[in-house]
Amino acid sequence: MPKHRRSLFNLLGPGLITGAADDDPSGIATYSQAGAQTGFGLLWTVFLTTPFMTTIQIVSARIGAVTGRGIAANARAVYPRPLVFGLIALLCGANIINIAADLAAMGEALRMLTGGPPHVYAAAFGLFCLICEVFISYRRYAPYLKGLTLALFAYVAAAFSIHVPWSEVFTATFVPRLSFSSDYWFLVVAILGTTISPYLFFWQAAEEVEEDRLKHSNSFRRSPQRAQARLKGITIDTWIGMIFSNLVAFFIIVTTAATLHEGGVTDIQTASQAAEALRPIAGPFTFFVFAAGIIGTGLLAVPVLAGSAAYAAADAFGWRSSLESTVMKARGFYLILGAATCLGILLAFSRIDPIKLLLWSAVINGIAAAPIMAMMMGIVTNRRVLGDYTVESWLAWLGWGATALMGLTIFALIASLFLS
């Protein structure tokens, strides 16, 4: 690999992985349902959320990099413990449901491509992810996670393999078409809950801590020059990761709107169902890239979902938390990581249909996101915690704006339920 490409690959880290993990099979299902149900009508949400999503991820990354601790560990020192534990419990519950839904979608996608038992495939994918996290150190595992982000280009390719009325797409992206129906706001909250997801905050903060241990050796304590370079690197990495993530979401909505919605298919519950529905309408190539992308993004997202739950819970209890540590040195951390993955596998096998809970898990994420974001903004503007590295005023305004946006969409959903 040429030297300049190697340096770019090394610069991109937690931000890129976090952004790509946001487009997991459950996210693909949410975006597919938005495109099938409303056509291009919700593209504005992707455009609107990009700066807010990026800001809140920069905030979470800064908390981890500056303090050398995860979000939950910092929150435990600032906020009442019952509040912290309650939010962590909500996060872990939503993550387990997401893991189950992602594994089920991956198993179903492989069945569509090769035939065979989808539940067995789902369990195999879950165990494979768990084994990799437990037995491969973070420094060896992270490059593979970066490589899996390439799977998301499948959805960009899918959009350009079909006819798309780009003038309508452009208008819908910048001119919102609002509705007062509860179904509409349910989807808006689901998209925001999928895009600005709490598990991403905890994962990126924790991975910045891991990166600091491996490469930067406490830049913020050694020299202001190295600290500023570190913050610049975090900002570039996060912007690239979040723009990439939202572009993929944009193209998924475009593809499903231009094919499924236009073809009269308006009820999509799963990512694999979206892929299957695309086969007769958009052709075998679009079907294949859509189905293969589900597996690739799932292999990236399941470790992030389980890992973020483990980081959050272990930090809340004050336990050692690191993918660089062995099982014997971080028993509690790996116990939670294993439990989250195994519960996800069991849920995917059970009579409970995790797919039907998929949008609800996105809504739960949306509801949990607002108070967690407020908690993070309280930390990142607190000089007792971050010292001279509290966020700049423009970043603070954007962070609080993102928090208000999440709160307003939840309020709109509740109001629409009462008015419908």
N, C-alpha and C positions, 0 to 999 in steps of 0.2 A: 504493500500500500504506500503511495507517495507520502512524503513527509508532511505536507500541508494538510492532506486528508487525515493522516493519523492524528495531527494536533487538533483538528476540528472534532474528530471522533472522541478524543480524550476530554475536550472541553465540554462536550455535551454529555450530561450525566443524569442526575436525579430529575431535572426538569423535563428532559426528553422522555424518559421512562414513565414519569408521572402523567405527562400529557397523553402518551400513547395508551397507557392503562385506562385512561378515562373512556376510550372507545372500546370497551369490553363488549362481549356478546349481549349483556343486558342493556348497555348503552345503544348498541346497534338496533336492538329490538325497539327501544324507545324512539329513536330517530326514524326507524322504518314505519312505526305506527303513526308518527307525526306526518310523515310524507304521504302515507296511504290515506290517512283520515282527512287531512286538511290541504293536501296538495303542497303548493309552495307557501302556504299561508303562515307557517311558523319559522321560515328562514330568518326572519328578523331577530329571533331569539339568539341564534348562533352569532350573528354580527354584534348584537348588543352585549352578550356575555363575555366576549373575548378580552376586552381591557379589564373588566372586573375579575374574571377568572385568573388572569395573569397576575394582577395585583395581589390577590389573596394568596396565590401560590408563592409569590416573592416574599410576602409577609411570613408565611410558614417556613420557607427556606431560611430566612434571616434569623428567625427565632432559634432554629436548630443550629445554624452555623455559628452565631455569635455566642450563644450560651453553652453549646456543647451538650445540650439536653433536648429531649423531645418536647412536644407541646404539652402533653399531659403532666410531665414532670415539672414544667414551669407553671402550669395552671394550678397544680397542687400546692405550690408555694404562695400563690396569690389569692385564689378563690376558695370558698367553702368546699370541703371535700365531698359532701353529699351532692352538690351541683356537678362537680367534676365526674364523680362515679356514675351519676345518672346519665350524663351525656355520653360517657364511654360505653355504658351498657347499651344505649340506643345505637351507637356506632357499631358495636360488635354484632348486635342482632341484625341490623341492615346488611352488614358484611357477609354474615353466614347465609342469609337469603340470596344475596348476590352471587356468592360462590356456588350455591346449589343451582341457581338459574344458569350461570355461565357453564358449569360442567354439563348440565342437561343439554344446553344448546350445542356445545362442542361434540357430545356424543351423538346427537341427532344429525349434526352436519357431517360427521364421518360416516354415519349410516347412509346418508343420501349419496355420498361420494363412492362408497365401497360396498354397502350392504352390511349386515351383521347386527348384533345386539347393541343398541345405543346406551343402555344402562351400564353394560360392561365397559364400553368405551369411556363413559363419563367417570366411572370409578378409576379406571386406569389413568386417565388424564389427571385426576385429583391426586392419586398416589405418586405419580411421576413428579408433579409440582412439589409435593411435600418432601419427597426424597431429595430433590435438587436443593431445596432450601435448607434442609437439615444437614446434608453431607457435603455440600459445596460451599466454600467460603464466599463472602460477598464480593471480594476482589476478582474472583474467577467467574462468579455468577452474573455480575452486572453487564459485562460485554455481551453475553447471550441475550439478556433482556433488551439491550440496545438493538441488537440484530433483529429481534422479533418485531420491532417497530416497522420494519419494511413490509410486514404483512398488510399494514393499513393502506399501502398504495393500491391494493386491490380495489378499494372502493372508489378511488380517484379514476382508475382505469375503467371501472364499471360505468361511471357517469359519461365517459367519453365514447363508450361503445354503443350508445343509444341516441335517439333524437331527443334533444332538449330545447325547448323554447327559451333561449337565454335572455331575451328581453323581459319575459315574465319573471324569470328568476331574479334579474337585477332589480326590478320594481319591488318584488316581494321582500327582497333583502333589506331595502332601505326605507320602504313605506309600509309600516305595520298595518295589517287588517285585523282589528281587534273584534272580539266577540264577547258577549256576556254569559255564554252558556257554561255550565259547570264542567262539561267534557273538555271544552277548549282550555279552561284554566287548569284543569287537572293535568292536561298534557304540557302546558307551560311550566307548571311546578315540577312535573316529572323531568322535563328537559333541563331545567335549571338544577334540579336535584342530581341529575346524571352528570351535568357539565361541571357544576361547582359542588363537588362531592366531598363530604368531611373526611372520608378515608384517604383522599389524595393529600389533604393537609398534613395528616399525621405521617403518611409515608414519606413525603418529600422532606419534612423537617428531620425525620429519623435518618434518612439517607444522606442528608447534608452532614449530620453528625458522623456517619460512617465514612463519608468522603474525607472529612477533616482528620479523622484518626489515621486514614491511610495515606493522605497526600499533603495536607496543609499544616499539620502540627500546630494547631491553635494560632492561626494567622492573626486573630484579633487581639491576642495577648503579646505578640512578638513585635509587630511594627504597624503603624497606621498605613504605610504604603502597601504592604502585603494585604492588609485588611480591605483596603479600597479595591485592590485588584480582585480579591475574592468576591466582594459584593458585585463588582462589574460582571465577573464570570457567572455568578448566580443569576443576574438579571438577563444576560444574553441567553443562557441555557433555558431559563424559564419561558422567556418570550418565544423562542423557537419551538419549544415543546408544546406550549398552549396554542399557538397559531396553527401548528401542524394538527393538533387534536381537533380544533374547531373546524379546520378545513375539511378534515375527513368526515366529521359530523354533517357539515354543509353538503358534501357530495352524496352522503347516504340519503339525506332528505330529498335532494334533487333527483337521484336515481329512482327512489320509490315513488315520488310524486309524479314523475314523468311516465312511469310505467304502470304501477299498481293503481294509483288514484285515477289516472286517465283511463285505465282499463276496467274501472268499476270495482276494484278490490280495495275496500276501505277498512277492513277489520283484520289487522295483523297483530298477533299476540307474541310471537317469538321471532328471533333472528333467523332461525332455520325455516320457519314458515314463510318469511319474506323471501329467502333464497329459493324455496320451492315454488312460490307464486311467480317469481321472476322468470322461471324456465320457459313456460309457454309464451310469455309476453315479450321478454327481452332476449331470449335465445340462450343456448348452452354456455357460451363464454361468460356472460354476465352471471348466470347461475353458478358456474364453477368458481369464479373469483369471489363471489359473495360468500359461498359456503366455505371455501378454503380460508378466507379471511377470518371467519368466525373461530376456527381452530387456532390460527396464529395469534389473534388478539386474546383469546382465552388463556393460552399458555403464558402470555405476558401478564394478564390481569389477575388470575387466581393467586399467584404468589404475592402480588401487591395487596390484594384484599385481605388475605390471611396475615401477611406481614404487618399491615397497618393496624389490624386488630391486636396483634401480639405486642407491637411497640406501644400502642396507646394503653392497653391494660397493664403491661409490665411497668411502664413509667408511672402510672397512677398508683400502683402498689409499692413503688420504689425498688423494683427488682432490676437486675442487670438485663439490658436489652440490646442485643447486637447479633446480626447475622454472621459476624466475624468470630463470635464466641462459639465454643463447643457446647454440646448439650449439657455436659456436666457443669459447666461454668454459668450457664444461663437456663437452668431447668424450667423456671416459671415461664420465661419467654417462649421457649420451644413447646412447652405444654399447651399454652394458649394457641400458638401457631398450629400445632397438630390438631387440637380440639376443634378449632374453627374450620380447618380443611375437612376433617373427618365428619363433623356435623353437616357440612355442606354436601359431602358424598351421601350420607344417610338420607338427608332431605331430598336429594335428587332421586334416591331409590324408593322413597316412601310414597304412600297414596296421596299425600299432600302435593298438589301441583305447584311447584315453585315458580313456574312460568307465569301463572295467574297472579302471583304475588310480586312479579317483577316490577310493574309500574308502581305498586304500593311501596316497594322498597325504595324506589327512586323518590317517591313523595316523602317517605320517612327521612331519607337523606336530606331532602329540601327543608323539611321542618327542623331537623337537627342542625342543619348548616348555619342558620341565622344566629342562634345562641353561641355556637362554637366559634363562628367568625367574630362575634362581639367579644368573646373571651380572648381570642387571639389579638384583636386590635388593642384590647386593654393591656396585654403583655408587651406588644411591640412598641407601644408609646410610653411604656413605663421605664424611666431612667434607672430605677432601682434594679431592674432586671437586665436591661440592655446597655446601660451606661451611655457612652457617647454614640452608640450605634442604633439609637431609636430611629424610626423611619422619618424620612423627610415629610414636610407638611402636605405636599401634593399626593404622596403615596398614602398618607393617612386619610386624606379626604376621599381618595378612590376606594380605599379599604372600607371605610365607613359607608361609602355609597353602595358598594357591593353588598354589605350587610343589610342596608335599608332595602335594596332591591329584592333580596331574598324574603325579607319580612313582608314587603308589599305584595309579592306574588302569593304568599301564604294567605294574607288577608283577603286578596281578591278571590282566591279559591273558596275560602270559607263564606264570603259574601255571596258568591255565585251559587253555592249549595243552598243557602237560605232563600235566595231569590228565585231558584228554579222550581 
